[in-house]
Amino acid sequence: MKYTSSITSKGTITIAAPLRKELGLKTGQKVSLTLDNNRQVIINTGTKVEEFENLRDEIVNKIPTHKKGLTDQALKQATAKAWVSKYNE
C-alpha cells in the first residue's frame, strides 16, 4: 500500500483510511513516529489492551505463587484484620 498525504500549515498529516484500518488506528489514538537511518518514518501504533493483558498473564503465570505477593482479596482481608485488631486494643 502506498498513499500520498499533504502536511498542513500546523504540521498535521492525514493517514489514509485504508492504512488506518489496516493498522487498527482509532480517532484520538496516539502513535509514535520514529525516523530510521534511511530517513524513513516508522509509525508505531503501540500495544493493544488485549495484547498487553495476554503478555501480562503469560509473565504472571511464570512467577511462583509464593513470590506473587498478596492478591487483591488477601490484601483487603489483611487490612480488615489489622483494623479489627487495632480496634480491639
N, C-alpha and C positions, 0 to 999 in steps of 0.2 A: 504494500500500500504506500502510495506517495501522494501527498497533498501539499498545496501551497497555501500559506497564510500570510497575512499582512500584519505589521506591527502598528498599533495606533500611536498617536502622539503621547499617550500616557504609558506606553510600553506594554500594552496588553496584546496578547496573541490569542487568536481563536483556534482551538483544536477542532478539526473537522469531526462531525458527528460519527462517521464510521470508526474513526480512531478512538473517540471517547467510548463508544460502545465496546469495541474490541478490548480496551484497557479497563473497562468497568468503572469509568470515571463518573462521578455524580456531581451535580451542581453544588458549589461551595467546598468541594473536597480540595485538600491541599496536596500539591505534588512537589517533588524535589527535582530541580534542574541542575545537571552537572555538565561541565564542559570537559570532554576527554582530550587526550593528547593530539588527536586529529582535528580538534576544534569542532567536534560533533556534539550536539546537545543530547544528553541522556535524560529521559523522563522516568523518574521513579515514583510509582503510584502508592508506595507504602505497603503495609501489610493489612489485609482484610481481617476483621474481627474473628471470623471463623478460623482463618489460618493461624492467627495468634493463639486462639483458645486450643486448637489442636496441638500446636507446638508446646504450649504451656503444659497441657495434660501429659504429653509424651515425657517431658522433663520431670514433672512432678511424680509420675509413676515410677521413675527410676530411682527416686530418693527413698532410702529405707524408712519405714514407718517411724522408728524411734528418733529419726533426725528431722522429721517434718514439723515438729512443734505442735502447738495446740490448734485444734480445729476451731471453727467459729463457735460451735456449740460448747466445746470444752472450755473455751475462754469465757463464755457467758456464765457457765456453771462455776468456774473458779472465781470469777468476780462476785457472783451472788454469795458464794460460800464465804469469801473474805468479808463482805458487808455484814453477813449474819454473825460471823464470829466477832467482828468489831462491835456490833450492836450488843452482843451478849456479854461483853467485857464490863 
